[in-house]
Amino acid sequence: MEEEDLVPLIFKDPEDVERILNDPEESLAYFSMLNYGLETKRFLFLDYKGEESHEIVNYILDYEFNHDIELGTPDELEELGEFDYKYLPEKIREVNKLISPKGYGLYTYPTTGDFYALFIAELEHKDALTQVDLLGDEDIPEKERYIQYYV
């Protein structure tokens, strides 16, 4: 599978997919997806130190609203917002415990900086999403060059 094949798995709107794949400013789908995801807030940008306030909960609420689905009850999301963690992957695991029964997962998109780019996608695409080396940079540890799903 090529990185271009990942675009419709992350971005469902055909217009978004078209824009990403035909971005005149980027020749690599990796950068086009990252830039477009951050620009449209389809990706949640978090510093490696973690989130401030309830950024992940707000991101989930926005996703629910935009896709007309419920990934968690208000009580579950409130509890998630109060979840105390030391490292961000711990919180991502908690999110996945909450939303995976609904068929969705919170994934991390690989970056070359000290920040996380998170996105929600359907679990049915988990294997495809996590098998493509998006960075192709031998200086970056192999695990960090792929989309990751924390369980």
PELIN-V816047 format. One record per helix or strand. SS is the DSSP state (a for helix, b for strand). FROM is the first residue (numbers start at 1). LEN is the number of residues. Records with the same first field share a line. If there is no record, write none. Layout:
SS = FROM-LEN ; FROM-LEN
//
This chain:
a = 3-8 ; 14-8 ; 29-11 ; 55-13 ; 74-9 ; 88-15 ; 123-7 ; 142-4
b = 44-4 ; 50-1 ; 104-6 ; 115-8 ; 148-2
//
